[in-house]
Amino acid sequence: MASTSYQQVLALDAKYNTPRANKLPNLGVLYIRRRNQLLRGKFSTTPELGARYLKARSELLRRRYGERLEQNSMGSHTINEESSKKKAKDSLEQRRSTAENFAFAGVHHIFDHHKQMISMVKFANNDRSRLCCASLDGTLSICEVTPPKVIAVLKGHTSCVSAFDWSISNDLIVSCSYDYTIRLWKVSVDAEPVCLRVVNDQQHMHLLCCSFIPANNNLVVAGNSRGLVEILNISTGIYTRGGTNNIGGKVISLACEGSGGSVIWASNDIGAIISFRLEPNIGRLTKLQTVQDTGKIITCLSWHSWISKDAPWPALLVNSACDAVLLYRVADNHGSLCFWRKYPIKHREYQLKSTFCPQMGGLIATGSEDGAIHLFDSAKEGKAAGINRLHGHATPPVTLSFNYDESLLVSADCDGLIIVWRNRQCNL
């Protein structure tokens, strides 16, 4: 009920968006994006509030802007024709505004302090400027993007750092490495980073991916090169009872359901995606099903709760070495996936990553082995979905990240070069 009310209110706002911002369509996109943020979870505690709110808001919008043409019951040919023309114009304005709002054209800054491939970059949660980077040189670095500077270098791993994650409060970072260890770092704005804990892998194998559990940041999920998905209580340094499961191959990527969800997806180097159910209070992990098998190495999984009013369902974005980025709809609470979209890129060799834009999810960004960063509109299919390409890397960009308000996009490549791209529609 809460989810239905939320979607109905957002659809109502979108319907009146054209008269609200008829001269400035960019503001219309920003308005709907902000409404999406505010409405998310608004009726979760009192679902009956949603129906009352929807009725009141509908009446207020009707009084302010009048009845929309497409709602009139008049059967006149003239009105239908005008309505069709208006819809076509609105659609064209929407397409233009999407491209304009994600016109990452200018380079804000370039970092080159890492000398080997960057395995992962990620902005801190709800932060415009603080960025963490992991490299195959065995270090992590924390940077400020505005103004640009390297704040700290986290040293301790003795081999390639494969992945990391920020805690929800951004005061902790968990990292994993080919040196068979998971490390927990305390990071703060006014103090030097400190390594709080080092935990060895249970099988003494390379660790390839890790992530905090969104519903309980005391728990970390990690995957190793022997196919083991394992849950670690990072506060105690003890792996949880019933928290390990083997999926075969090498565990390359993980994605956790947000918003208090309990589903985890894991992918491996033989093309399988497996879903799990986690009990976040005790750390028990239960294998649900193999939800997809692409036959090619899967290098990245990204989950998003909601894409657009036309696609109001959770989605999973998948990088597979089949020259494409795949978009799936999450079909049920067992993590089942239904194929939805396919976007062509060049991907055969490197462990490329992709990401949703953080606020609406309608934009997808991915690296490609042609050296470009590709931006796709999820409302379209195939080559028609491409809205921009960013060129600046001499080697394939393998990882990228948006900051929370989408004013900056960071990409990093095989040579260790990190480029910060500026959205020309946003002020820094």
C-alpha positions as CSV (number, residue, x, y, z in Angstrom):
1,M,0.0,0.0,0.0
2,A,2.8,2.4,0.9
3,S,4.6,1.8,-2.3
4,T,1.4,2.2,-4.4
5,S,0.6,5.5,-2.8
6,Y,4.1,6.7,-3.3
7,Q,4.0,5.8,-7.0
8,Q,0.6,7.4,-7.5
9,V,1.6,10.7,-6.0
10,L,4.8,10.8,-8.1
11,A,2.8,10.0,-11.2
12,L,0.3,12.8,-10.4
13,D,3.2,15.3,-9.9
14,A,4.7,14.2,-13.2
15,K,1.4,14.7,-15.0
16,Y,1.3,18.3,-14.0
17,N,5.0,18.9,-14.6
18,T,4.7,20.5,-18.0
19,P,2.5,23.5,-16.9
20,R,4.6,23.8,-13.8
21,A,7.8,24.4,-15.7
22,N,6.6,25.0,-19.3
23,K,9.4,27.5,-20.0
24,L,12.2,25.7,-18.1
25,P,11.9,21.9,-18.7
26,N,15.2,21.4,-16.8
27,L,13.5,22.6,-13.6
28,G,10.7,20.2,-14.2
29,V,13.2,17.3,-14.2
30,L,14.9,18.6,-11.0
31,Y,11.4,19.0,-9.3
32,I,10.4,15.4,-10.0
33,R,13.8,14.2,-8.9
34,R,13.5,16.0,-5.6
35,R,9.9,14.8,-5.1
36,N,11.1,11.3,-5.6
37,Q,13.7,11.8,-2.7
38,L,11.1,13.3,-0.4
39,L,8.3,10.8,-1.0
40,R,10.5,7.7,-0.7
41,G,9.3,6.0,2.5
42,K,6.9,8.9,3.4
43,F,3.9,6.6,3.9
44,S,5.8,3.6,5.3
45,T,4.5,3.9,8.9
46,T,0.9,5.0,8.2
47,P,-0.2,3.7,4.8
48,E,-3.7,5.1,5.1
49,L,-2.1,8.6,5.0
50,G,-1.2,8.0,1.4
51,A,-4.8,7.9,0.1
52,R,-5.7,11.1,2.0
53,Y,-2.6,12.9,0.8
54,L,-3.2,11.8,-2.9
55,K,-6.8,13.1,-2.8
56,A,-5.8,16.5,-1.3
57,R,-2.8,17.0,-3.6
58,S,-4.9,16.1,-6.7
59,E,-7.5,18.8,-5.7
60,L,-4.8,21.4,-5.1
61,L,-3.1,20.8,-8.4
62,R,-6.4,20.8,-10.2
63,R,-7.3,24.2,-8.7
64,R,-3.8,25.6,-9.5
65,Y,-3.4,24.3,-13.1
66,G,-6.9,23.2,-14.1
67,E,-7.8,19.9,-15.7
68,R,-5.2,18.3,-18.0
69,L,-6.4,17.9,-21.6
70,E,-5.8,14.2,-21.6
71,Q,-8.3,13.8,-18.7
72,N,-11.2,15.6,-20.5
73,S,-14.1,13.5,-21.6
74,M,-14.9,15.6,-24.6
75,G,-14.7,13.6,-27.8
76,S,-13.9,16.5,-30.1
77,H,-11.3,15.8,-32.9
78,T,-9.8,19.2,-32.3
79,I,-9.1,18.6,-28.6
80,N,-7.6,15.1,-29.4
81,E,-5.4,16.6,-32.0
82,E,-4.2,19.3,-29.7
83,S,-3.6,16.8,-27.0
84,S,-1.5,14.6,-29.3
85,K,0.6,17.5,-30.4
86,K,1.1,18.6,-26.8
87,K,2.2,15.1,-25.8
88,A,4.7,14.9,-28.7
89,K,6.1,18.3,-27.7
90,D,6.3,17.3,-24.0
91,S,8.1,14.1,-25.0
92,L,10.6,16.0,-27.1
93,E,11.3,18.5,-24.3
94,Q,11.8,15.6,-21.9
95,R,14.3,13.9,-24.2
96,R,16.2,17.2,-24.5
97,S,16.2,17.9,-20.8
98,T,17.5,14.4,-20.0
99,A,20.5,14.9,-22.3
100,E,21.1,18.5,-21.0
101,N,20.9,17.5,-17.4
102,F,23.5,14.8,-17.9
103,A,25.9,16.8,-20.1
104,F,29.1,15.8,-18.4
105,A,31.3,17.7,-20.8
106,G,34.0,19.6,-18.8
107,V,36.9,18.1,-16.9
108,H,36.9,19.4,-13.3
109,H,40.2,17.8,-12.2
110,I,42.6,14.9,-12.9
111,F,44.2,12.8,-10.1
112,D,47.3,10.8,-11.0
113,H,48.7,9.8,-7.6
114,H,48.1,6.1,-8.1
115,K,50.5,4.4,-10.5
116,Q,48.6,1.2,-11.2
117,M,45.1,0.3,-12.3
118,I,42.2,1.7,-10.2
119,S,40.0,-1.2,-9.1
120,M,37.2,1.0,-7.6
121,V,36.1,4.6,-6.9
122,K,33.2,5.7,-4.8
123,F,31.9,8.9,-3.4
124,A,31.0,8.9,0.3
125,N,27.2,8.6,1.0
126,N,25.3,11.9,0.5
127,D,28.6,13.8,0.0
128,R,29.4,16.0,-3.0
129,S,33.1,16.0,-2.6
130,R,34.7,13.2,-0.6
131,L,36.0,10.3,-2.7
132,C,37.7,7.0,-2.0
133,C,39.9,5.2,-4.6
134,A,41.4,1.7,-4.4
135,S,44.3,0.6,-6.6
136,L,46.2,-2.5,-7.5
137,D,49.3,-0.7,-6.0
138,G,48.0,-2.0,-2.6
139,T,46.7,1.4,-1.3
140,L,43.5,3.3,-0.9
141,S,43.3,7.1,-1.1
142,I,40.8,9.6,0.2
143,C,40.4,12.7,-1.9
144,E,38.5,16.0,-1.8
145,V,37.2,16.9,-5.2
146,T,36.1,20.5,-4.4
147,P,38.7,21.9,-4.0
148,P,40.8,19.1,-5.4
149,K,43.4,17.5,-3.1
150,V,44.5,14.1,-1.7
151,I,43.6,14.0,2.0
152,A,45.1,10.7,3.0
153,V,46.6,7.4,1.7
154,L,45.6,4.2,3.5
155,K,48.5,1.8,3.6
156,G,48.5,-1.6,5.1
157,H,47.5,-4.1,2.5
158,T,50.5,-6.0,1.0
159,S,48.9,-6.8,-2.3
160,C,46.2,-5.4,-4.8
161,V,43.2,-3.8,-3.2
162,S,40.2,-5.3,-5.0
163,A,37.2,-3.5,-3.4
164,F,36.0,-1.3,-0.6
165,D,32.8,0.2,0.8
166,W,31.8,3.2,2.9
167,S,29.7,2.8,6.0
168,I,26.3,4.6,6.1
169,S,27.8,7.3,8.4
170,N,31.0,7.6,6.3
171,D,33.2,7.2,9.4
172,L,34.4,3.7,8.4
173,I,35.7,2.0,5.3
174,V,36.0,-1.7,4.8
175,S,38.5,-3.0,2.2
176,C,39.6,-6.3,0.8
177,S,42.7,-7.5,-1.0
178,Y,44.6,-10.2,-2.7
179,D,46.6,-10.5,0.5
180,Y,43.8,-12.6,1.9
181,T,42.6,-9.9,4.4
182,I,39.7,-7.6,5.1
183,R,40.6,-4.4,6.8
184,L,38.4,-1.9,8.7
185,W,39.5,1.7,8.6
186,K,38.4,4.6,10.7
187,V,38.2,7.8,8.7
188,S,37.3,11.3,9.8
189,V,37.7,14.8,8.5
190,D,39.9,16.0,11.3
191,A,42.1,13.0,12.0
192,E,44.5,10.6,10.2
193,P,42.9,7.3,9.1
194,V,43.5,4.4,11.4
195,C,43.2,0.7,10.7
196,L,41.0,-0.7,13.4
197,R,40.9,-4.4,12.5
198,V,42.5,-7.0,10.1
199,V,40.7,-10.2,9.5
200,N,42.1,-13.1,7.4
201,D,39.9,-14.9,4.9
202,Q,38.6,-18.3,6.2
203,Q,40.2,-20.2,3.3
204,H,43.3,-18.0,3.0
205,M,42.2,-17.0,-0.5
206,H,42.2,-13.8,-2.6
207,L,39.3,-11.6,-1.6
208,L,37.7,-10.0,-4.7
209,C,34.7,-8.0,-3.4
210,C,33.2,-6.7,-0.2
211,S,30.3,-4.6,1.1
212,F,28.7,-3.4,4.3
213,I,25.2,-4.8,4.9
214,P,22.9,-1.8,4.6
215,A,20.5,-3.0,7.3
216,N,23.3,-3.7,9.7
217,N,26.7,-2.1,9.3
218,N,28.3,-4.4,11.9
219,L,28.1,-7.1,9.1
220,V,30.2,-7.2,6.0
221,V,29.7,-9.6,3.0
222,A,32.7,-10.7,1.0
223,G,33.5,-13.0,-1.8
224,N,36.8,-14.9,-2.5
225,S,38.5,-16.6,-5.4
226,R,37.3,-20.1,-4.4
227,G,33.6,-19.2,-4.8
228,L,32.8,-18.5,-1.1
229,V,30.3,-15.8,-0.1
230,E,30.9,-15.1,3.6
231,I,29.4,-12.9,6.2
232,L,31.8,-11.3,8.7
233,N,30.9,-9.5,11.9
234,I,33.4,-6.7,11.5
235,S,32.9,-5.5,15.1
236,T,34.1,-8.7,16.6
237,G,36.3,-10.0,13.7
238,I,34.3,-13.3,13.7
239,Y,32.6,-15.0,10.7
240,T,29.0,-15.6,11.5
241,R,27.6,-19.1,12.0
242,G,25.7,-20.2,8.9
243,G,27.0,-17.2,7.0
244,T,29.0,-18.9,4.3
245,N,27.9,-20.4,1.0
246,N,29.8,-21.6,-2.1
247,I,28.6,-20.6,-5.6
248,G,31.5,-22.0,-7.6
249,G,34.1,-20.2,-9.7
250,K,35.4,-16.9,-8.3
251,V,33.0,-14.4,-6.6
252,I,33.6,-11.3,-8.7
253,S,30.8,-8.9,-7.6
254,L,28.1,-8.4,-4.9
255,A,25.0,-6.3,-4.7
256,C,22.8,-5.8,-1.6
257,E,19.2,-4.8,-1.5
258,G,18.9,-1.4,0.2
259,S,16.1,0.1,2.2
260,G,16.2,-2.6,4.9
261,G,15.9,-5.4,2.4
262,S,17.5,-8.8,3.0
263,V,18.4,-10.0,-0.5
264,I,22.0,-10.3,-1.7
265,W,23.1,-11.1,-5.2
266,A,26.5,-12.6,-6.0
267,S,28.1,-13.1,-9.4
268,N,31.1,-15.2,-10.5
269,D,33.6,-15.6,-13.4
270,I,31.5,-18.3,-15.1
271,G,28.5,-16.1,-15.7
272,A,26.1,-17.1,-12.8
273,I,24.1,-14.7,-10.6
274,I,22.9,-16.3,-7.4
275,S,20.5,-14.7,-4.9
276,F,20.7,-15.1,-1.1
277,R,18.5,-14.3,1.9
278,L,20.4,-12.7,4.8
279,E,19.1,-12.6,8.4
280,P,20.7,-9.3,9.3
281,N,20.3,-9.8,13.1
282,I,22.3,-13.0,13.2
283,G,24.2,-13.1,9.9
284,R,22.8,-16.3,8.6
285,L,22.9,-16.6,4.8
286,T,20.5,-18.8,2.9
287,K,20.9,-19.6,-0.8
288,L,17.7,-18.9,-2.7
289,Q,18.3,-19.6,-6.4
290,T,20.5,-19.1,-9.5
291,V,18.5,-16.3,-11.0
292,Q,20.5,-15.8,-14.2
293,D,23.3,-17.4,-16.2
294,T,24.9,-15.2,-18.9
295,G,27.7,-17.7,-19.7
296,K,30.3,-14.9,-19.5
297,I,32.2,-13.4,-16.6
298,I,30.0,-10.9,-14.7
299,T,32.2,-8.1,-13.5
300,C,29.7,-5.8,-11.7
301,L,26.3,-5.8,-10.1
302,S,24.4,-2.6,-9.1
303,W,21.0,-2.4,-7.4
304,H,18.6,0.5,-7.5
305,S,15.2,0.8,-5.8
306,W,13.3,2.6,-8.5
307,I,14.1,3.9,-12.0
308,S,11.2,6.1,-13.3
309,K,7.5,6.5,-13.2
310,D,7.3,4.2,-16.2
311,A,9.4,1.5,-14.5
312,P,8.5,1.7,-10.8
313,W,10.3,-1.5,-9.7
314,P,13.7,-2.4,-8.3
315,A,16.4,-3.1,-10.9
316,L,19.8,-4.8,-11.2
317,L,22.4,-3.5,-13.6
318,V,24.9,-6.2,-14.8
319,N,28.2,-5.9,-16.6
320,S,28.9,-9.1,-18.5
321,A,31.8,-9.7,-20.9
322,C,29.4,-10.2,-23.8
323,D,29.8,-6.6,-25.2
324,A,26.8,-5.3,-23.4
325,V,25.4,-3.9,-20.2
326,L,22.3,-5.8,-19.1
327,L,19.4,-4.3,-17.1
328,Y,17.1,-6.6,-15.2
329,R,13.9,-6.1,-13.2
330,V,13.8,-7.6,-9.8
331,A,10.6,-9.7,-10.0
332,D,10.0,-10.9,-6.4
333,N,11.3,-11.1,-2.9
334,H,13.5,-14.1,-3.8
335,G,15.6,-11.9,-6.0
336,S,14.4,-13.4,-9.3
337,L,15.4,-11.3,-12.4
338,C,13.5,-10.6,-15.6
339,F,15.5,-9.3,-18.5
340,W,14.5,-5.7,-19.5
341,R,17.1,-3.8,-21.5
342,K,20.5,-4.4,-23.2
343,Y,23.0,-1.6,-24.0
344,P,25.9,-2.3,-26.4
345,I,29.4,-1.5,-25.3
346,K,32.8,-3.1,-25.9
347,H,33.5,-5.6,-23.1
348,R,35.6,-8.7,-23.3
349,E,38.7,-8.5,-21.2
350,Y,38.6,-6.0,-18.3
351,Q,36.5,-6.0,-15.1
352,L,34.4,-3.1,-16.1
353,K,31.9,-1.5,-13.7
354,S,28.7,0.5,-14.2
355,T,26.4,2.5,-12.0
356,F,22.9,4.1,-11.8
357,C,22.6,7.8,-11.3
358,P,21.9,8.1,-7.6
359,Q,18.7,10.1,-7.5
360,M,16.3,8.9,-10.1
361,G,18.2,5.9,-11.6
362,G,17.1,6.8,-15.1
363,L,20.6,7.3,-16.3
364,I,23.2,4.5,-16.5
365,A,26.9,5.1,-16.8
366,T,29.5,2.5,-17.7
367,G,33.1,2.1,-18.8
368,S,34.0,0.5,-22.1
369,E,37.0,-1.1,-23.7
370,D,36.8,1.4,-26.5
371,G,38.2,4.0,-24.0
372,A,35.0,6.0,-23.6
373,I,32.4,6.4,-20.8
374,H,28.9,5.7,-22.1
375,L,25.8,7.3,-20.7
376,F,22.5,5.6,-21.4
377,D,18.9,6.6,-20.9
378,S,17.1,3.6,-19.4
379,A,13.8,4.6,-20.9
380,K,15.1,3.7,-24.4
381,E,16.6,0.5,-25.8
382,G,19.8,-0.4,-27.7
383,K,21.8,2.2,-29.5
384,A,19.0,4.8,-29.3
385,A,19.5,4.9,-25.5
386,G,22.9,6.5,-25.8
387,I,22.8,10.1,-24.7
388,N,26.5,10.9,-24.3
389,R,30.1,9.6,-24.5
390,L,33.0,11.0,-22.6
391,H,36.5,10.7,-24.1
392,G,39.6,11.5,-22.1
393,H,41.2,8.2,-21.0
394,A,44.0,6.6,-23.0
395,T,43.2,3.2,-21.6
396,P,39.8,1.6,-20.8
397,P,37.9,3.3,-17.9
398,V,37.1,0.4,-15.6
399,T,35.2,2.0,-12.7
400,L,33.2,5.1,-12.1
401,S,30.9,6.9,-9.5
402,F,28.5,9.8,-9.3
403,N,28.3,12.1,-6.3
404,Y,24.9,12.2,-4.6
405,D,23.6,15.3,-6.5
406,E,24.9,14.2,-9.9
407,S,27.0,17.4,-10.3
408,L,30.2,15.3,-10.7
409,L,31.1,11.9,-12.3
410,V,34.4,10.3,-11.5
411,S,36.0,7.7,-13.8
412,A,39.3,5.8,-13.4
413,D,41.3,3.7,-15.9
414,C,43.9,0.9,-16.2
415,D,46.8,3.4,-15.9
416,G,45.7,4.7,-12.5
417,L,44.4,8.0,-14.0
418,I,41.3,9.4,-12.3
419,I,39.2,12.0,-14.1
420,V,36.5,14.2,-12.4
421,W,33.9,15.2,-14.9
422,R,31.8,18.3,-14.3
423,N,28.0,18.4,-15.1
424,R,27.7,21.8,-16.9
425,Q,24.1,22.2,-15.6
426,C,25.3,22.2,-12.0
427,N,27.2,24.8,-10.0
428,L,30.0,23.5,-7.8
